Amino acid sequence: MTAPLIARLDADVALERWDDIPAAELDSGTPVQNGYFYVDDKASGLMAGVWDCTAMTTAMAPYPVNEFMILLDGEVTMIEENGRETLVRAGESFIIPKGLPCRWRNDVYVKKFFVIFEDKSGRIHTDIGKFGVIKPDPQGMLAPAAPPAADSLVGPVPDWQDHTWFTDATGQWRVGTWRSTAFHRKPETIARHELMHIIEGSVTLPDGKGGTQRFAAGDTLMAPLGAMYEWDSAEPVRKLYCSFTPDAASGRAAVAE
């Protein structure tokens, strides 16, 4: 079986027509949606990819999944049951927690990168209303975080900082902002799915074909569970991440590195 590869997300990747959204789930519009999966892990319910859609407004309903999105084109207004509205423009990211009663409205064409955790356990936060729709601040304050063990590194131990924006009710799916000084991790098989959007700096990672690929500020990548992983950065890096660590490993790491 071929190991999965770390992939650079491409906003212009060819999309496939997806099934129409049922009319019962809409307040207005006859949207046409298209998508592409970089990860479709049906066993865990984790999906990541690119999606676009024409104008629509959905009915007010509990959001069926945990979803993190980076909006690439257009704008979206999220309307919560309590009347709170959140406007998201191209270039911004947002999180919709599973179970949050809300309505999605896009009056223009939109495109996004997404990471969905379709948790089959049915668990949601009992106080889901306190979260609302979340817009991470990529330049927000960070707190010190435990660095990797010295024996997992080539060279000195880095200084790590992190901030978690949201963790789902199972503790497996998390969105956060992370920053590190330069470091080089020894090769390993990554034990999680992780989307990373580089905010500052650059990093070199394996391409799975015996070479490397470089990701710099503005790039978005997907490191799937089981891929060969060797982080090598010669400068500080700040990233926005959405990670899914299966139950067996979720308690072992406090930060998605």
Secondary structure, DSSP 4 states (H G I P E B T S, - for coil): -PPP--EE--TTSPPEEPPPPPGGGEEE----EEEEEEEEETTTTEEEEEEEE-SEEEPSEE-SSEEEEEEEESEEEEEETTS-EEEEETT-EEEE-TT-EEEEEESS-EEEEEEEE--TT----TTGGGT-SB---TT---EEEPPPPGGGBSSSPPPEEEEEEEE-TTS-EEEEEEEE-SEEBPPEE--SEEEEEEEESEEEEE-SSSSEEEEETT-EEEE-TT-EE--EESS-EEEEEEEE--HHHHTS-SS--
